[in-house]
Amino acid sequence: MVKPLSPKQASERIAQGGVEVIDVRDPHEWIEGHVPTAHLFPLGQFRQNPKALVPQAPVLIFVCAAGVRSETAARLADQQGFKEVYNLTGGTRAWVKAGFALDHEPAVSAAE
């Protein structure tokens, strides 16, 4: 089951560790800024083979710009048997609106 997370809840979970943040936006969106510690797996790429791309972390938080694409990816991960799957409600837009900073580091993905 995919569970929603507010930006505040997501920030707290990330700070606790043991979480993989998966950003499913396109690379041109990623370079504008992303949630700290996130890994880039564009949704089109992710759909092809979710299990091969996502690290086997105990907790997965999916994020996109507004929460729609990440909800799709989170549901795919849930269907693949990942146990603790979250969607960042409102995506990076809500993250910024809540006062959290975005990172601007180069992409880190399985394709590299």
C-alpha positions in Angstrom: 0.0 0.0 0.0 1.3 3.4 -1.0 1.2 5.9 1.9 1.2 9.7 1.5 3.9 11.8 3.2 3.8 15.5 3.8 7.1 17.4 3.1 7.6 17.7 6.9 7.1 13.9 7.4 9.4 13.1 4.5 12.1 15.4 5.8 11.9 13.6 9.2 12.0 10.2 7.6 15.0 11.2 5.5 16.8 12.5 8.5 16.3 9.2 10.3 18.2 7.4 7.5 17.5 4.0 5.9 15.4 5.7 3.2 15.8 5.9 -0.5 14.3 8.9 -2.2 13.4 8.2 -5.8 12.8 11.2 -8.1 10.9 10.2 -11.2 11.0 13.5 -13.0 12.9 14.1 -16.2 16.5 15.1 -16.1 15.8 18.7 -17.2 13.5 19.1 -14.1 16.1 17.4 -11.9 18.8 20.0 -12.6 16.4 22.7 -11.4 16.7 21.2 -7.9 15.7 18.0 -6.1 15.0 16.7 -2.6 18.3 16.0 -0.8 19.6 12.4 -1.1 17.3 11.7 -4.0 18.3 9.5 -6.9 17.0 10.2 -10.4 15.0 7.4 -12.1 12.7 9.1 -14.8 9.3 7.5 -14.8 9.6 6.2 -18.3 12.8 4.4 -17.4 11.4 3.3 -14.1 8.3 1.7 -15.7 10.5 -0.6 -17.8 11.9 -2.5 -14.8 11.2 -1.1 -11.4 12.8 -3.9 -9.5 16.1 -3.6 -11.3 16.3 0.1 -10.7 15.3 0.7 -7.2 17.7 -0.2 -4.4 16.5 -2.7 -1.9 16.0 -0.2 0.9 13.6 -0.7 3.7 11.8 2.6 3.0 11.1 4.2 -0.4 9.9 7.7 -0.9 8.9 8.7 -4.4 8.8 12.3 -5.6 8.1 14.3 -8.7 7.1 17.9 -9.3 3.5 17.7 -8.0 3.0 14.1 -6.8 1.2 12.6 -9.7 4.1 10.7 -11.5 5.5 9.7 -8.2 2.2 8.2 -7.2 2.3 6.1 -10.3 5.9 5.0 -9.6 5.1 4.2 -6.0 2.2 2.0 -7.0 4.5 0.2 -9.4 7.0 -0.4 -6.6 4.2 -1.6 -4.3 3.1 -4.0 -7.0 6.6 -5.3 -7.2 6.6 -6.2 -3.5 8.4 -3.3 -1.9 7.0 -3.2 1.6 7.2 0.4 2.8 6.4 2.8 0.0 5.5 6.5 0.3 4.6 9.3 -2.1 5.6 12.8 -1.3 2.3 14.7 -1.4 2.6 17.8 -3.6 6.1 16.8 -4.8 9.0 19.2 -5.0 6.6 22.1 -5.3 5.2 21.3 -1.8 8.7 20.6 -0.5 9.8 24.2 -1.4 6.5 25.7 -0.3 7.0 24.1 3.1 10.4 25.9 3.4 12.7 23.0 2.6 15.7 23.5 0.3 16.4 21.6 -2.9 19.9 20.2 -3.8 21.4 21.1 -7.1 24.0 18.3 -7.5 24.5 16.3 -10.7 22.1 13.3 -11.3 22.8 10.0 -9.5 21.0 7.1 -11.1 21.4 3.5 -12.0 22.0 4.5 -15.6 25.4 6.1 -14.7 
